[in-house]
Amino acid sequence: MRENSSDYRELFLNDVPMMDMRAPVEFAKGAFPGVVNLPLMDDGERQKVGTCYKQKGQQAAIELGHQLVSGAIKAERINAWAAFAKAHPEGYLYCFRGGLRSQIVQQWLKEEAGIDYPRVLGGYKAMRSFLLETIQQAVQQCDWVLVGGMTGTGKTEVIAALNNSLDLEGHANHRGSSFGKRASAQPSQIDFENALAVDILKKRAAGIEHFVLEDEARLIGRCALPLELHQAMQQLPLVWLEDSLASRTERILQAYVVELCAEFVDQLGEEQGFAAYAERLQQSLENIRKRLGGERYQRLAAIMQQALSEQGASGAVDTHRGWIEALLLEYYDPMYVFQRESKAGRIEFVGEQAGLVEYLRQRRAG
């Protein structure tokens, strides 16, 4: 039998297949990239065992657990674990602390299916701590630079062009602004942090010690940046990306109109998808109504409504440029001008996309 493991670094670096024995409610709060949830107990069973443990102690709880997971239920779960083990002979199993639940699954697999399958010592809790430490160590030990710039300048494109960047918005599945929510849901906070940590771990293992990040607020949608990273970002050097208003308007049109509409249509079908997309766009404008002020909100909402009507009727998106350009000039740009002035002492390079990418590549090499 392969040994049980506590080499968390190797497990994450090599994307080793793992099955998580925790209940679905625990798994939903946070898990690791690519891991499969094959619980020993479902949520209801776990709750009953937990109550029994509090009232009558561990031995009574274990006995109740064996009663609840027996017969056909037990056979079905063992079959699922055995199928995973056969499909992934190099894999591991784990529970919350690497204790009782994973030991029971190991024992049942051995006795009922003749399979020796190793577990992760310390379980989910130890692996989670390892990933949080991975982020903290990188913040302390690595060299970092931020990419700033007005809305629509293509900061995400700069991040995508570099192999030493971390795509925070990609990990958060959100574009980072009031209009940044996508058709698909954001990950849980824990999933966001875990995926970011694994990304950092793999890049550092490949020899990368200089990282490029987009200059973000603490929250990207509902995903919060790890505190140590966000605090460090308040002092880091910046490069500032510039582009024309026309290019920025086109970029916003593509991302927040054309691509967002396509995401919803792909998910819900033509009619329902377009309706959901239109509602999302209008809700995003509504969310900043107070900051826009009544008159400006009404004016932009009217342009947006007309644009959506035309898009729904013919597919044409030209009218959307009206509210996009006004929103950039009247709302986003003044905020970014203020931000740039407040960060002026940290800006070490200003330029358009090609020059900025080249500068960042040279900066790393230097």
Secondary structure, 3 states (H helix, E strand, C coil): CCCCECCHHHHHHCCCCEEECCCHHHHHHCCCCCCEECCCCCHHHHHHHHHHHHHHCHHHHHHHHHHHCCHHHHHHHHHHHHHHHHHCCCCEEECCCCCHHHHHHHHHHHHHHCCCCCEECCHHHHHHHHHHHHHHHHHHHCEEEEEEECCCCCHHHHHHHCCCECCHHHHHCECCCCCCECCCCCCCHHHHHHHHHHHHHHHHHCCCCEEEEECCCCEECCEECCHHHHHHHCCCCEEEECCCHHHHHHHHHHHHHHHHHHHHHHHHCHHHHHHHHHHHHHHHHHHCHHHHCHHHHHHHHHHHHHHHHHHHHHCCCCCHHHHHHHHHHHHHHHHHHHHHHHCHHHEEEEECHHHHHHHHHHHHHC
